[in-house]
């Protein structure tokens, strides 16, 4: 379940970023874009906010791994670390404990 939450949060982030980039590109092509370069305010639903909060808590132990300023790199590396530790690590631990019991 942890892996699903982390992966879903990254997927929502990726979709939101590509949609935002597409809208920005369309606005710049039509000449209706703002010249200030400020990011648009994120209009998130309560499910999206909850998903981001839970994912942030689950990936917070891996925050020290990432030192870049790119949000894509930060979220991607934290997601991969969470999948490795929670997915493979806890799965392996569960199999080892089941064999010993």
N, C-alpha and C positions, 0 to 999 in steps of 0.2 A: 504494500500500500504506500509505503514511503517513496519508493521509486516512481510510482505512478504520479504522486503529487508533485515531486520535483520535476519530472519530465513534462507534465501538463503545464506547470508554471513556465517552464522554458518555452514550450510550444506557444503559449499565449503571448509571451514576450516577443517571440520571433514574428508571429503574425501581426502583432501590434506595430512592431518596428517597420516591417515591410509595408504595411498599410500607410503608416505615417510618411515613409520615404516616398511612396507612390504619390500620395496627396501633395507632398512638398514639390516633387518633380513636376506634376501636372500644373500646380499653381505657378511655378517658375516659368514653365513653357507658355502659359497663357498670359503671364505678366500680372497676375492678381496676387502674387505672394507678397508677404511682408518682407521688408528689407532689414528688419531688426535681427533676424536670425534666431529669435527666441523660440524655444520648443513650445508646441501647443500644449495646453493643459490636458492631462490624461483624464479621460472620462471613463472611470472604471466602475463596474458594478460591484455589489457586495460580495458575490462569489469570487470575482477576480481579485479583489482586495484580500479576502480570506486566504485564497490560494497563494498569493504572493507572500503574505505574512507567515503562513505555515512553512512554505518553501524556504523563506529567509531564515527562519529558526532552525530548520533541518540542515541547511547548508552553512550555517554560521561557524561551525567548527573548522571549516575549510577556508575561511576568509583570509588567513595568513598565507595561503598558497599563492594567491593572486596578487600581483603588485602592479598590474597595468591599469591604465585609465579607461580602456575600452569597456563599455558595459557588456558588449557581446562576449569578449574574452572572459570577463569576470563571471558572468552568469554561466557561460559554457563550461569553464573549468570547474566551477563549484558544482555544477550539475554532474559532470563526469566523475568527480571525486565522490559525490554522494552516491551515485549509482554503483561505483566500485565498492565502497565501504558498506553501504546498506544492502545492496543487492547481492553481490558476490560474497562479501565478508560475512554478513549475517546468515546467508544461505549456507555457507560452508560451516560456520559455527553450529548451526542447527543440525546439519548432517552428522557432524562429529559427536555432538551431544546425544543424538538419537542412537548412534552406534554403541556408545558407552553405557547407555541406560538399560 
